[in-house]
Amino acid sequence: MKYQVGKTGRVVVARFEDHEDVLSNLTSIAKNENIKAAVFYLIGGMREGRIVVGPEKDVMPPVPVWRELGESHEIIGLGTIFYQADEPKVHFHGAFGKGDKVKVGCMREKSETFLVLEAIIIEIEGVDAVREFDPVSGLTLLKL
C-alpha cells in the first residue's frame, strides 16, 4: 500500500443541465479551476452512458464488459480527478437505476445528463498523485 496525506481545498458545486456531457464538464471544471486532485460526488439523472461492469475474466490485461444506459436513469456516483500528463483524468463509478433494474459500473464513454445532475467537487491539496498508463493492465492507474 502507498498513501499520501493531504487536506481539503476548495469545494465546487455544479449543476449540469439536460443533455450536457458529465465527463467533459468535470474535466473542464478541473482545468478552469486548476484543480490537480479531487474527489467528487454526483446525484441526479443521466439519459446516456457507457459503463464497464467488470472484466470478462480475472486475467491481465482485463477485457472489459460494457453496458449501455440508453435511456433515463437515476444515478448516484463518486469519483476522483487526478492529472495524466497535462490533462485531468476523471475516474467515475456509479449506480444507475431504472425501474427495478440497477447497473453499477465505471463510466468511461458517453455521459449525458437527463434533466439535471448535481456535482460536488472537493479539491485535495498537498498530494502529488497522478495517473499513469500501466502496460500490464492496459489501464491508466493512480501513482503515488
OpenMM code with the backbone's topology and positions (N, CA, C; nanometers):
from openmm import Vec3, app, unit

residues = "MET LYS TYR GLN VAL GLY LYS THR GLY ARG VAL VAL VAL ALA ARG PHE GLU ASP HIS GLU ASP VAL LEU SER ASN LEU THR SER ILE ALA LYS ASN GLU ASN ILE LYS ALA ALA VAL PHE TYR LEU ILE GLY GLY MET ARG GLU GLY ARG ILE VAL VAL GLY PRO GLU LYS ASP VAL MET PRO PRO VAL PRO VAL TRP ARG GLU LEU GLY GLU SER HIS GLU ILE ILE GLY LEU GLY THR ILE PHE TYR GLN ALA ASP GLU PRO LYS VAL HIS PHE HIS GLY ALA PHE GLY LYS GLY ASP LYS VAL LYS VAL GLY CYS MET ARG GLU LYS SER GLU THR PHE LEU VAL LEU GLU ALA ILE ILE ILE GLU ILE GLU GLY VAL ASP ALA VAL ARG GLU PHE ASP PRO VAL SER GLY LEU THR LEU LEU LYS LEU".split()
positions = [
    Vec3(0.0841, -0.1183, 0.0000),
    Vec3(0.0000, 0.0000, 0.0000),
    Vec3(0.0880, 0.1238, 0.0000),
    Vec3(0.0430, 0.2225, -0.0731),
    Vec3(0.1091, 0.3526, -0.0738),
    Vec3(0.0022, 0.4574, -0.0469),
    Vec3(0.0380, 0.5610, 0.0288),
    Vec3(-0.0588, 0.6676, 0.0500),
    Vec3(0.0101, 0.7985, 0.0824),
    Vec3(-0.0665, 0.9052, 0.0644),
    Vec3(-0.0237, 1.0400, 0.0985),
    Vec3(-0.1354, 1.1055, 0.1779),
    Vec3(-0.1006, 1.2038, 0.2564),
    Vec3(-0.1996, 1.2761, 0.3352),
    Vec3(-0.2073, 1.4197, 0.2835),
    Vec3(-0.3269, 1.4629, 0.2535),
    Vec3(-0.3486, 1.5996, 0.2083),
    Vec3(-0.4541, 1.6652, 0.2944),
    Vec3(-0.5044, 1.7764, 0.2449),
    Vec3(-0.6107, 1.8459, 0.3167),
    Vec3(-0.7130, 1.8974, 0.2168),
    Vec3(-0.8298, 1.9283, 0.2665),
    Vec3(-0.9382, 1.9781, 0.1827),
    Vec3(-0.9073, 2.1195, 0.1356),
    Vec3(-0.9244, 2.1387, 0.0056),
    Vec3(-0.9095, 2.2722, -0.0522),
    Vec3(-1.0470, 2.3298, -0.0813),
    Vec3(-1.0623, 2.3860, -0.1990),
    Vec3(-1.1897, 2.4477, -0.2380),
    Vec3(-1.2975, 2.3415, -0.2596),
    Vec3(-1.4222, 2.3854, -0.2499),
    Vec3(-1.5361, 2.2995, -0.2801),
    Vec3(-1.6137, 2.3662, -0.3930),
    Vec3(-1.6369, 2.2908, -0.5002),
    Vec3(-1.7095, 2.3409, -0.6165),
    Vec3(-1.8455, 2.2716, -0.6207),
    Vec3(-1.9510, 2.3499, -0.6345),
    Vec3(-2.0857, 2.2975, -0.6521),
    Vec3(-2.1276, 2.3299, -0.7954),
    Vec3(-2.1691, 2.2262, -0.8696),
    Vec3(-2.2054, 2.2464, -1.0100),
    Vec3(-2.3387, 2.1791, -1.0396),
    Vec3(-2.4087, 2.2372, -1.1343),
    Vec3(-2.5345, 2.1805, -1.1838),
    Vec3(-2.5184, 2.1615, -1.3336),
    Vec3(-2.5328, 2.0378, -1.3792),
    Vec3(-2.5269, 2.0073, -1.5215),
    Vec3(-2.6704, 1.9980, -1.5725),
    Vec3(-2.6948, 2.0651, -1.6844),
    Vec3(-2.8289, 2.0726, -1.7424),
    Vec3(-2.8543, 1.9537, -1.8352),
    Vec3(-2.9804, 1.9410, -1.8772),
    Vec3(-3.0237, 1.8338, -1.9662),
    Vec3(-2.9355, 1.8262, -2.0908),
    Vec3(-2.8925, 1.7076, -2.1244),
    Vec3(-2.8113, 1.6746, -2.2426),
    Vec3(-2.6639, 1.7131, -2.2304),
    Vec3(-2.6196, 1.7687, -2.1175),
    Vec3(-2.4772, 1.8036, -2.1044),
    Vec3(-2.3937, 1.6780, -2.0793),
    Vec3(-2.2674, 1.6833, -2.1218),
    Vec3(-2.1743, 1.5721, -2.1053),
    Vec3(-2.1074, 1.5821, -1.9682),
    Vec3(-2.1321, 1.4845, -1.8844),
    Vec3(-2.0843, 1.4871, -1.7465),
    Vec3(-1.9320, 1.4767, -1.7398),
    Vec3(-1.8735, 1.3798, -1.8081),
    Vec3(-1.7280, 1.3607, -1.8012),
    Vec3(-1.6521, 1.4822, -1.8526),
    Vec3(-1.6961, 1.5387, -1.9640),
    Vec3(-1.6241, 1.6548, -2.0180),
    Vec3(-1.6447, 1.7779, -1.9298),
    Vec3(-1.7617, 1.7916, -1.8679),
    Vec3(-1.7831, 1.9049, -1.7779),
    Vec3(-1.6957, 1.8942, -1.6525),
    Vec3(-1.6827, 1.7750, -1.5966),
    Vec3(-1.5942, 1.7576, -1.4814),
    Vec3(-1.4502, 1.7919, -1.5191),
    Vec3(-1.4081, 1.7471, -1.6368),
    Vec3(-1.2738, 1.7779, -1.6864),
    Vec3(-1.2567, 1.9279, -1.7049),
    Vec3(-1.3567, 1.9936, -1.7610),
    Vec3(-1.3498, 2.1388, -1.7832),
    Vec3(-1.3388, 2.2158, -1.6522),
    Vec3(-1.4161, 2.1761, -1.5527),
    Vec3(-1.4081, 2.2431, -1.4231),
    Vec3(-1.2684, 2.2269, -1.3648),
    Vec3(-1.2133, 2.1061, -1.3701),
    Vec3(-1.0780, 2.0821, -1.3172),
    Vec3(-0.9756, 2.1699, -1.3886),
    Vec3(-0.9863, 2.1802, -1.5211),
    Vec3(-0.8942, 2.2654, -1.5982),
    Vec3(-0.9133, 2.4126, -1.5633),
    Vec3(-1.0381, 2.4586, -1.5697),
    Vec3(-1.0666, 2.6002, -1.5465),
    Vec3(-1.0271, 2.6466, -1.4072),
    Vec3(-1.0419, 2.5604, -1.3094),
    Vec3(-1.0126, 2.5960, -1.1704),
    Vec3(-0.8744, 2.5496, -1.1251),
    Vec3(-0.7984, 2.4908, -1.2181),
    Vec3(-0.6646, 2.4394, -1.1873),
    Vec3(-0.6672, 2.3444, -1.0669),
    Vec3(-0.7622, 2.2524, -1.0690),
    Vec3(-0.7748, 2.1503, -0.9641),
    Vec3(-0.6934, 2.0295, -1.0080),
    Vec3(-0.5878, 1.9988, -0.9353),
    Vec3(-0.4966, 1.8896, -0.9709),
    Vec3(-0.5352, 1.7565, -0.9085),
    Vec3(-0.6099, 1.7613, -0.7984),
    Vec3(-0.6537, 1.6396, -0.7304),
    Vec3(-0.7866, 1.6685, -0.6631),
    Vec3(-0.8818, 1.5755, -0.6766),
    Vec3(-1.0139, 1.5986, -0.6177),
    Vec3(-1.0905, 1.4680, -0.6054),
    Vec3(-1.1902, 1.4720, -0.5206),
    Vec3(-1.2929, 1.3692, -0.5129),
    Vec3(-1.4241, 1.4390, -0.5478),
    Vec3(-1.5153, 1.3663, -0.6124),
    Vec3(-1.6433, 1.4281, -0.6456),
    Vec3(-1.7584, 1.3315, -0.6197),
    Vec3(-1.8744, 1.3915, -0.5979),
    Vec3(-1.9986, 1.3187, -0.5766),
    Vec3(-2.1000, 1.3677, -0.6788),
    Vec3(-2.1790, 1.2757, -0.7339),
    Vec3(-2.2811, 1.3108, -0.8324),
    Vec3(-2.4153, 1.2525, -0.7895),
    Vec3(-2.5215, 1.3283, -0.8160),
    Vec3(-2.6563, 1.2787, -0.7893),
    Vec3(-2.7497, 1.3440, -0.8898),
    Vec3(-2.8393, 1.2651, -0.9457),
    Vec3(-2.9342, 1.3204, -1.0414),
    Vec3(-2.9733, 1.2184, -1.1459),
    Vec3(-2.9829, 1.2640, -1.2698),
    Vec3(-3.0275, 1.1774, -1.3773),
    Vec3(-2.9332, 1.1778, -1.4959),
    Vec3(-2.9241, 1.0622, -1.5610),
    Vec3(-2.8476, 1.0503, -1.6857),
    Vec3(-2.9342, 0.9788, -1.7876),
    Vec3(-2.9217, 1.0225, -1.9137),
    Vec3(-3.0001, 0.9614, -2.0202),
    Vec3(-2.9145, 0.8697, -2.1076),
    Vec3(-2.7892, 0.8988, -2.1177),
    Vec3(-2.6976, 0.8178, -2.1998),
    Vec3(-2.5723, 0.7911, -2.1200),
    Vec3(-2.5157, 0.6761, -2.1425),
    Vec3(-2.3903, 0.6445, -2.0769),
    Vec3(-2.3413, 0.5083, -2.1193),
    Vec3(-2.2114, 0.4940, -2.1136),
    Vec3(-2.1481, 0.3658, -2.1452),
    Vec3(-2.0571, 0.3326, -2.0279),
    Vec3(-2.0845, 0.2182, -1.9622),
    Vec3(-2.0116, 0.1822, -1.8420),
    Vec3(-1.9466, 0.0452, -1.8549),
    Vec3(-1.8389, 0.0285, -1.7805),
    Vec3(-1.7739, -0.1021, -1.7690),
    Vec3(-1.8241, -0.1648, -1.6400),
    Vec3(-1.8740, -0.2893, -1.6503),
    Vec3(-1.9322, -0.3583, -1.5354),
    Vec3(-1.8429, -0.4720, -1.4851),
    Vec3(-1.7204, -0.4723, -1.5283),
    Vec3(-1.6246, -0.5733, -1.4819),
    Vec3(-1.5496, -0.6347, -1.5975),
    Vec3(-1.4480, -0.7129, -1.5663),
    Vec3(-1.3746, -0.7823, -1.6716),
    Vec3(-1.4457, -0.9124, -1.7096),
    Vec3(-1.4216, -0.9595, -1.8330),
    Vec3(-1.4759, -1.0889, -1.8749),
    Vec3(-1.4222, -1.2001, -1.7857),
    Vec3(-1.2897, -1.1952, -1.7587),
    Vec3(-1.2234, -1.2941, -1.6736),
    Vec3(-1.1202, -1.2213, -1.5885),
    Vec3(-1.0787, -1.2842, -1.4811),
    Vec3(-0.9787, -1.2253, -1.3922),
    Vec3(-0.8376, -1.2517, -1.4448),
    Vec3(-0.8060, -1.1885, -1.5568),
    Vec3(-0.6745, -1.2031, -1.6194),
    Vec3(-0.6214, -1.0649, -1.6550),
    Vec3(-0.4911, -1.0587, -1.6792),
    Vec3(-0.4287, -0.9331, -1.7209),
    Vec3(-0.3848, -0.9444, -1.8653),
    Vec3(-0.4050, -0.8456, -1.9470),
    Vec3(-0.4875, -0.7286, -1.9180),
    Vec3(-0.6356, -0.7676, -1.9209),
    Vec3(-0.7171, -0.7015, -1.8381),
    Vec3(-0.8591, -0.7356, -1.8344),
    Vec3(-0.9308, -0.6929, -1.9623),
    Vec3(-1.0261, -0.7742, -2.0047),
    Vec3(-1.1124, -0.7399, -2.1180),
    Vec3(-1.2429, -0.6876, -2.0591),
    Vec3(-1.2745, -0.5595, -2.0818),
    Vec3(-1.3927, -0.5007, -2.0168),
    Vec3(-1.5244, -0.5539, -2.0727),
    Vec3(-1.6233, -0.5622, -1.9849),
    Vec3(-1.7611, -0.5924, -2.0226),
    Vec3(-1.8362, -0.4597, -2.0198),
    Vec3(-1.8915, -0.4202, -2.1334),
    Vec3(-1.9576, -0.2900, -2.1475),
    Vec3(-2.1088, -0.3040, -2.1377),
    Vec3(-2.1728, -0.2003, -2.0820),
    Vec3(-2.3184, -0.1893, -2.0798),
    Vec3(-2.3561, -0.0463, -2.1170),
    Vec3(-2.4707, -0.0328, -2.1820),
    Vec3(-2.5230, 0.0981, -2.2222),
    Vec3(-2.6387, 0.1365, -2.1308),
    Vec3(-2.6498, 0.2646, -2.0994),
    Vec3(-2.7691, 0.3104, -2.0301),
    Vec3(-2.8828, 0.3224, -2.1316),
    Vec3(-2.8639, 0.4038, -2.2361),
    Vec3(-2.9583, 0.4104, -2.3463),
    Vec3(-3.0910, 0.4782, -2.3203),
    Vec3(-3.1198, 0.5135, -2.1964),
    Vec3(-3.2414, 0.5858, -2.1613),
    Vec3(-3.2209, 0.6465, -2.0226),
    Vec3(-3.3171, 0.7238, -1.9768),
    Vec3(-3.3018, 0.7931, -1.8487),
    Vec3(-3.2839, 0.6940, -1.7332),
    Vec3(-3.1926, 0.7289, -1.6421),
    Vec3(-3.1662, 0.6527, -1.5196),
    Vec3(-3.1422, 0.7505, -1.4055),
    Vec3(-3.1828, 0.7119, -1.2865),
    Vec3(-3.1416, 0.7837, -1.1666),
    Vec3(-2.9992, 0.7387, -1.1362),
    Vec3(-2.9142, 0.8309, -1.0898),
    Vec3(-2.7770, 0.7907, -1.0607),
    Vec3(-2.7290, 0.8518, -0.9295),
    Vec3(-2.6387, 0.7773, -0.8698),
    Vec3(-2.5583, 0.8290, -0.7599),
    Vec3(-2.4177, 0.7789, -0.7885),
    Vec3(-2.3198, 0.8682, -0.7762),
    Vec3(-2.1849, 0.8278, -0.8123),
    Vec3(-2.0796, 0.9037, -0.7366),
    Vec3(-1.9604, 0.8502, -0.7451),
    Vec3(-1.8452, 0.9186, -0.6876),
    Vec3(-1.7247, 0.8870, -0.7724),
    Vec3(-1.6244, 0.9712, -0.7554),
    Vec3(-1.5058, 0.9503, -0.8356),
    Vec3(-1.3925, 1.0400, -0.7918),
    Vec3(-1.2851, 1.0314, -0.8691),
    Vec3(-1.1671, 1.1121, -0.8419),
    Vec3(-1.1209, 1.1804, -0.9695),
    Vec3(-1.0449, 1.2857, -0.9498),
    Vec3(-0.9804, 1.3565, -1.0601),
    Vec3(-0.8338, 1.3719, -1.0231),
    Vec3(-0.7459, 1.3180, -1.1078),
    Vec3(-0.6013, 1.3375, -1.0973),
    Vec3(-0.5497, 1.3583, -1.2387),
    Vec3(-0.4413, 1.4284, -1.2516),
    Vec3(-0.3875, 1.4574, -1.3843),
    Vec3(-0.3101, 1.3394, -1.4418),
    Vec3(-0.3246, 1.3237, -1.5737),
    Vec3(-0.2408, 1.2343, -1.6522),
    Vec3(-0.1701, 1.3253, -1.7519),
    Vec3(-0.0401, 1.3419, -1.7340),
    Vec3(0.0377, 1.4389, -1.8112),
    Vec3(-0.0223, 1.5774, -1.7877),
    Vec3(-0.0704, 1.6435, -1.8947),
    Vec3(-0.1227, 1.7796, -1.8813),
    Vec3(-0.2749, 1.7865, -1.8788),
    Vec3(-0.3406, 1.6728, -1.8625),
    Vec3(-0.4866, 1.6700, -1.8676),
    Vec3(-0.5460, 1.6055, -1.7431),
    Vec3(-0.6559, 1.6609, -1.6919),
    Vec3(-0.7247, 1.5945, -1.5819),
    Vec3(-0.7901, 1.4651, -1.6312),
    Vec3(-0.7792, 1.3617, -1.5529),
    Vec3(-0.8379, 1.2316, -1.5864),
    Vec3(-0.9427, 1.1987, -1.4801),
    Vec3(-1.0670, 1.1801, -1.5239),
    Vec3(-1.1792, 1.1524, -1.4352),
    Vec3(-1.1977, 1.0014, -1.4229),
    Vec3(-1.2128, 0.9535, -1.2994),
    Vec3(-1.2440, 0.8131, -1.2714),
    Vec3(-1.3747, 0.8127, -1.1933),
    Vec3(-1.4828, 0.7654, -1.2567),
    Vec3(-1.6180, 0.7791, -1.2027),
    Vec3(-1.6885, 0.6438, -1.1981),
    Vec3(-1.7268, 0.6024, -1.0779),
    Vec3(-1.8083, 0.4824, -1.0603),
    Vec3(-1.9447, 0.5246, -1.0094),
    Vec3(-2.0486, 0.4565, -1.0566),
    Vec3(-2.1814, 0.4936, -1.0139),
    Vec3(-2.2788, 0.3783, -1.0163),
    Vec3(-2.3930, 0.4019, -0.9538),
    Vec3(-2.5068, 0.3118, -0.9601),
    Vec3(-2.6132, 0.3822, -1.0432),
    Vec3(-2.6684, 0.3100, -1.1412),
    Vec3(-2.7602, 0.3659, -1.2390),
    Vec3(-2.8880, 0.2826, -1.2357),
    Vec3(-2.9988, 0.3430, -1.1942),
    Vec3(-3.1216, 0.2664, -1.1775),
    Vec3(-3.2345, 0.3144, -1.2648),
    Vec3(-3.3128, 0.2180, -1.3134),
    Vec3(-3.4338, 0.2462, -1.3924),
    Vec3(-3.5354, 0.1390, -1.3553),
    Vec3(-3.6460, 0.1793, -1.2955),
    Vec3(-3.7453, 0.0809, -1.2519),
    Vec3(-3.6834, -0.0109, -1.1481),
    Vec3(-3.6950, -0.1401, -1.1710),
    Vec3(-3.6385, -0.2390, -1.0786),
    Vec3(-3.4994, -0.2855, -1.1196),
    Vec3(-3.4406, -0.2228, -1.2200),
    Vec3(-3.3092, -0.2655, -1.2680),
    Vec3(-3.2028, -0.1651, -1.2266),
    Vec3(-3.0913, -0.2166, -1.1781),
    Vec3(-2.9790, -0.1323, -1.1363),
    Vec3(-2.8519, -0.1847, -1.2012),
    Vec3(-2.7749, -0.0924, -1.2557),
    Vec3(-2.6427, -0.1243, -1.3096),
    Vec3(-2.5408, -0.0485, -1.2262),
    Vec3(-2.4290, -0.1110, -1.1993),
    Vec3(-2.3206, -0.0458, -1.1267),
    Vec3(-2.1956, -0.0621, -1.2106),
    Vec3(-2.1231, 0.0476, -1.2309),
    Vec3(-2.0032, 0.0352, -1.3115),
    Vec3(-1.9246, 0.1638, -1.3222),
    Vec3(-1.8204, 0.1555, -1.4040),
    Vec3(-1.7274, 0.2649, -1.4274),
    Vec3(-1.7640, 0.3346, -1.5588),
    Vec3(-1.8075, 0.4598, -1.5500),
    Vec3(-1.8459, 0.5361, -1.6680),
    Vec3(-1.7198, 0.5787, -1.7426),
    Vec3(-1.7077, 0.5359, -1.8669),
    Vec3(-1.5890, 0.5690, -1.9451),
    Vec3(-1.6211, 0.6413, -2.0745),
    Vec3(-1.7381, 0.6236, -2.1245),
    Vec3(-1.7766, 0.6857, -2.2505),
    Vec3(-1.9188, 0.7365, -2.2382),
    Vec3(-1.9585, 0.8237, -2.3257),
    Vec3(-2.0935, 0.8804, -2.3261),
    Vec3(-2.1436, 0.9025, -2.1837),
    Vec3(-2.1778, 1.0236, -2.1525),
    Vec3(-2.2238, 1.0551, -2.0170),
    Vec3(-2.3165, 1.1757, -2.0215),
    Vec3(-2.4356, 1.1540, -2.0699),
    Vec3(-2.5275, 1.2643, -2.0959),
    Vec3(-2.6317, 1.2779, -1.9847),
    Vec3(-2.6448, 1.4003, -1.9339),
    Vec3(-2.7389, 1.4308, -1.8263),
    Vec3(-2.8834, 1.4189, -1.8731),
    Vec3(-2.9689, 1.3683, -1.7833),
    Vec3(-3.1131, 1.3721, -1.8016),
    Vec3(-3.1697, 1.4717, -1.7009),
    Vec3(-3.2320, 1.5754, -1.7492),
    Vec3(-3.2893, 1.6850, -1.6706),
    Vec3(-3.1832, 1.7624, -1.5937),
    Vec3(-3.1326, 1.7061, -1.4846),
    Vec3(-3.0351, 1.7786, -1.4042),
    Vec3(-2.9464, 1.6792, -1.3297),
    Vec3(-2.8223, 1.7178, -1.3106),
    Vec3(-2.7272, 1.6377, -1.2336),
    Vec3(-2.6474, 1.7343, -1.1477),
    Vec3(-2.6389, 1.7057, -1.0196),
    Vec3(-2.5641, 1.7899, -0.9276),
    Vec3(-2.4285, 1.7267, -0.9003),
    Vec3(-2.3264, 1.8108, -0.8921),
    Vec3(-2.1909, 1.7636, -0.8633),
    Vec3(-2.1323, 1.8464, -0.7498),
    Vec3(-2.0672, 1.7781, -0.6582),
    Vec3(-1.9890, 1.8424, -0.5531),
    Vec3(-1.8461, 1.7943, -0.5722),
    Vec3(-1.7551, 1.8863, -0.5989),
    Vec3(-1.6137, 1.8536, -0.6217),
    Vec3(-1.5343, 1.9100, -0.5051),
    Vec3(-1.4595, 1.8232, -0.4390),
    Vec3(-1.3799, 1.8634, -0.3231),
    Vec3(-1.2327, 1.8499, -0.3594),
    Vec3(-1.1667, 1.9632, -0.3661),
    Vec3(-1.0247, 1.9670, -0.4020),
    Vec3(-0.9408, 1.9069, -0.2890),
    Vec3(-0.8365, 1.8326, -0.3269),
    Vec3(-0.7415, 1.7757, -0.2312),
    Vec3(-0.6081, 1.8475, -0.2509),
    Vec3(-0.5613, 1.9133, -0.1476),
    Vec3(-0.4335, 1.9853, -0.1538),
    Vec3(-0.3249, 1.9050, -0.0819),
    Vec3(-0.2009, 1.9226, -0.1272),
    Vec3(-0.0873, 1.8632, -0.0576),
    Vec3(-0.0524, 1.7217, -0.0989),
    Vec3(-0.1109, 1.6729, -0.2077),
    Vec3(-0.0725, 1.5422, -0.2610),
    Vec3(-0.0198, 1.5622, -0.4027),
    Vec3(0.0695, 1.4735, -0.4442),
    Vec3(0.1223, 1.4839, -0.5805),
    Vec3(0.0889, 1.3593, -0.6626),
    Vec3(-0.0225, 1.2977, -0.6332),
    Vec3(-0.0678, 1.1798, -0.7063),
    Vec3(-0.1006, 1.2168, -0.8507),
    Vec3(-0.0720, 1.1252, -0.9417),
    Vec3(-0.1017, 1.1421, -1.0841),
    Vec3(-0.1500, 1.0087, -1.1403),
    Vec3(-0.2008, 1.0132, -1.2608),
    Vec3(-0.2387, 0.8904, -1.3311),
    Vec3(-0.1340, 0.8612, -1.4379),
    Vec3(-0.0960, 0.7345, -1.4465),
    Vec3(-0.0008, 0.6908, -1.5486),
    Vec3(-0.0501, 0.5615, -1.6112),
    Vec3(-0.0198, 0.5451, -1.7391),
    Vec3(-0.0569, 0.4228, -1.8098),
    Vec3(0.0251, 0.3069, -1.7555),
    Vec3(-0.0430, 0.1965, -1.7253),
    Vec3(0.0211, 0.0736, -1.6786),
    Vec3(0.0139, -0.0297, -1.7907),
    Vec3(0.1288, -0.0660, -1.8504),
    Vec3(0.1264, -0.1571, -1.9644),
    Vec3(0.0779, -0.2983, -1.9294),
    Vec3(0.0916, -0.3406, -1.8061),
    Vec3(0.0490, -0.4749, -1.7662),
    Vec3(-0.1038, -0.4856, -1.7683),
    Vec3(-0.1704, -0.3877, -1.7086),
    Vec3(-0.3166, -0.3911, -1.7025),
    Vec3(-0.3823, -0.3250, -1.8226),
    Vec3(-0.3063, -0.2382, -1.8914),
    Vec3(-0.3640, -0.1624, -2.0016),
    Vec3(-0.4513, -0.0470, -1.9546),
    Vec3(-0.4429, -0.0151, -1.8244),
    Vec3(-0.5260, 0.0895, -1.7656),
    Vec3(-0.4406, 0.2073, -1.7211),
    Vec3(-0.5035, 0.3214, -1.7048),
    Vec3(-0.4372, 0.4391, -1.6508),
    Vec3(-0.4629, 0.4374, -1.4995),
    Vec3(-0.3590, 0.4126, -1.4220),
    Vec3(-0.3727, 0.3914, -1.2782),
    Vec3(-0.3137, 0.5047, -1.1973),
    Vec3(-0.3588, 0.5150, -1.0739),
    Vec3(-0.3092, 0.6160, -0.9816),
    Vec3(-0.1676, 0.5822, -0.9382),
    Vec3(-0.0801, 0.6820, -0.9413),
    Vec3(0.0578, 0.6651, -0.8975),
    Vec3(0.0849, 0.7657, -0.7848),
    Vec3(0.1346, 0.7138, -0.6732),
    Vec3(0.1682, 0.7986, -0.5591),
    Vec3(0.3183, 0.8080, -0.5444),
] * unit.nanometer
topology = app.Topology()
chain = topology.addChain("A")
for resn in residues:
    res = topology.addResidue(resn, chain)
    for name in ("N", "CA", "C"):
        topology.addAtom(name, app.Element.getBySymbol(name[0]), res)
